[in-house]
Amino acid sequence: MNLLKILIGGCSSIGKTTAAELLSKHLGVTHCSLDKMRNSFGHPIFREFDSPEVWDNDIEDLVSIVKQMSIQLRPIIEKWCINTQSGLLEGEGIEPDMVSKMSYINNLCILPCMIEQRNTETCPKNARRKFLQ
């Protein structure tokens, strides 16, 4: 297998982790969770998703939070991409605008988990449900 670095990003509860687990198993690469990695850093923006109340925000506010997180996560993601020979990294904060600036990294594949515009309410509802379980 070629050395491949795969990034999977998208909103909460859309199936990034499930897709990453299946894909990493199929490809025989290590699956890393950006969500778990970011929890070890102390920036306040990373704590935004610690509370179920964040999902009461409208979609534009949630997108803004993810974009702010993405700015703070870029060095972490870049370091992972540079230091990893082959693997899969998934999580919130892997945002298309940010990763498009990482085209200098060899063997990088970006897989955005997308939802249709008519279903933009689904992610916050699913994420809130996960908090309440």
C-alpha positions in Angstrom: 0.0 0.0 0.0 1.2 3.5 -0.7 1.8 5.7 2.3 -1.4 7.6 2.6 -2.6 10.2 5.1 -6.3 10.5 5.3 -8.3 13.3 7.0 -12.0 12.9 7.6 -13.8 16.0 8.8 -17.4 17.1 9.3 -19.9 18.2 11.8 -20.8 16.3 15.0 -22.7 13.0 14.8 -22.6 12.7 11.1 -20.7 9.4 11.1 -17.0 10.4 10.9 -15.8 8.0 13.5 -17.8 5.1 12.1 -16.5 5.8 8.6 -13.0 6.2 9.9 -13.1 2.9 11.9 -14.3 0.9 8.8 -12.0 2.6 6.4 -8.9 2.3 8.6 -9.7 -1.4 9.2 -10.1 -2.0 5.5 -6.9 -0.1 4.5 -4.9 -1.5 7.5 -3.9 2.0 8.8 -4.1 3.5 12.2 -7.2 5.5 13.1 -6.5 8.6 15.3 -9.3 10.8 16.8 -8.7 14.5 16.6 -11.4 15.0 19.1 -9.4 13.0 21.7 -6.2 14.8 20.8 -7.8 18.3 21.1 -9.0 17.5 24.6 -5.4 17.4 25.8 -4.9 21.1 24.8 -6.1 24.0 26.9 -7.5 26.5 24.4 -11.0 27.6 25.5 -12.5 27.1 22.1 -11.9 23.4 22.4 -14.3 23.4 25.4 -17.2 24.8 23.4 -18.5 21.3 22.5 -18.2 20.0 26.1 -21.7 21.2 27.0 -24.9 20.0 25.3 -26.1 23.7 25.3 -23.8 24.4 22.4 -26.3 22.6 20.2 -28.9 25.2 21.0 -26.9 27.6 18.8 -28.1 28.2 15.2 -26.1 26.5 12.4 -24.2 29.6 11.5 -22.8 29.9 15.1 -21.9 26.3 15.1 -20.0 26.7 11.8 -18.2 29.7 13.3 -17.1 27.7 16.3 -15.8 24.9 14.1 -13.9 27.4 12.0 -12.3 29.0 15.1 -11.4 25.5 16.4 -9.9 24.7 13.0 -7.6 27.7 13.2 -6.3 26.4 16.6 -6.1 22.8 15.4 -4.2 23.5 12.2 -0.7 23.1 13.8 -1.8 19.9 15.5 -3.2 18.5 12.2 -0.1 19.6 10.2 2.2 18.0 12.8 0.2 14.8 12.6 0.4 14.8 8.7 4.1 15.6 8.7 5.0 13.0 11.3 2.7 10.2 10.2 3.8 7.9 7.4 0.4 6.4 6.9 -2.9 6.7 8.9 -6.3 8.2 9.2 -7.2 11.3 11.4 -10.9 12.2 11.9 -12.7 14.8 13.9 -14.5 18.1 14.1 -12.2 20.9 13.2 -10.9 19.3 10.0 -12.4 22.0 8.0 -12.1 22.3 4.2 -10.8 25.9 4.1 -8.0 25.0 6.6 -6.9 21.8 5.0 -6.9 23.3 1.5 -3.8 25.3 2.7 -2.0 22.0 3.4 -1.6 21.0 -0.2 2.2 20.9 0.3 1.9 17.7 2.3 2.6 14.6 0.3 0.1 11.7 0.1 -2.7 13.6 1.8 -6.3 12.6 1.1 -9.2 14.7 2.5 -12.6 13.1 2.9 -15.2 15.6 4.0 -18.4 14.1 5.6 -21.1 16.2 4.2 -24.8 16.5 4.8 -27.4 17.8 2.5 -28.5 21.4 3.1 -32.0 20.3 3.9 -30.7 18.2 6.8 -28.5 20.8 8.5 -30.7 20.5 11.6 -29.9 16.8 12.0 -26.3 17.2 13.3 -27.1 19.4 16.3 -30.1 17.2 17.2 -28.0 14.0 17.0 -25.1 15.5 18.9 -27.5 16.7 21.7 -29.0 13.2 21.9 -25.5 11.7 22.4 -24.9 14.0 25.4 -28.2 13.0 27.0 -27.6 9.2 26.7 
